[in-house]
Amino acid sequence: MSFSLKVFTGNANKKLAKDVCSYLGIPLGDVFVGRFSDGEVNVQFKESVRGDDVFIIQPTCPPVNENLMELLVMIDACKRASAGRITAVIPYFGYARQDRKVQPRVPISARLVADLITAAGASRVLTVDLHAGQIQGFFNIPVDNLAAIPIFLDYVHRNLGSDGFVVVSPDAGGVERARLFAKKMGWPLAIIDKRRDQPNVAEVMHVIGEVEGKKAFILDDMIDTAGTLVKSAKALLEAGATEVYAAATHPVFSGPAYERIESSEIKEVMVTDTIPLRREFTKVKVLSIASLLGEAIRRIHHEESVSSLFR
């Protein structure tokens, strides 16, 4: 490819962007992302991007709207500066849970965000563990949806061993992810049957599968208020599990998540750094996803296959 690779970031997760650049062996691009006195996003690229292959790393994590607007304005600035290609690297895709109409007169916000990113001028999107895989179809540009499972597999092999575990999906929607992890580890699979009566409130009903006498490993794509996670852990222990571990790609950790996790009987919670933690947890282990993103960026830039990274 004839044009240069350049990586920029907004204010959402600068450390992750620096770690990705360290993997790639290039400096982080120079851009000013601030605010005008009235709060409007103010962006200025301090170096030329004309004809370059530009990657903008910006998870749309809390504050979601602030970070989303930074991303959109940065994409627009790049487009108007004649960048050759613009890839929006969105490790955590906000609004992903609003991917369909579940009640009358509600929006499909994930589709709206996809339209905004495309309209702003993105040529491609790179993300990690979308909450709903079908969101890829909301875009009319290429979308690479990476899986964080290899990060967790490596950590588990090195630190937890492989004996006496059962992988648990906290709901029916996550069974495919849990099944893949279970297959890689050679572990059995169980499912939590729960009923959600209102947003962020989950009532655990019962455990489907054999967990008695085993160490349970809950696998999910994100942890928000940690209500589902803690109740799932309690149900597993009541069903005879000896210990409970958990792993989730995106540590949203809103509301009472900190108190719930720290006071729970969960031994350890593994997350990635798609979202920066806003406070310290004694039970949470953060694993870097920088090498996975960096390798995907390198392959996209050199027009190499990234399909193996999806697995």
Secondary structure, DSSP 4 states (H G I P E B T S, - for coil): --SPEEEEE-SS-HHHHHHHHHHHT-PPP-EEEEE-TTS-EEEEESS--BT-EEEEE----SSHHHHHHHHHHHHHHHHHTTBSEEEEEESS-TTTT--S-SSTT---HHHHHHHHHHHHT-SEEEEES-SSGGGGGG-SS-EEEE--HHHHHHHHHHHT-SSSEEEEESSGGGHHHHHHHHHHHT--EEEEEEEEEETTEEEEEEEES--TTSEEEEEEEEESSSHHHHHHHHHHHHTT-SEEEEEEEEE---TTHHHHHHHSS-SEEEEETTS--SS--SSEEEE--HHHHHHHHHHHHTT---GGGG-
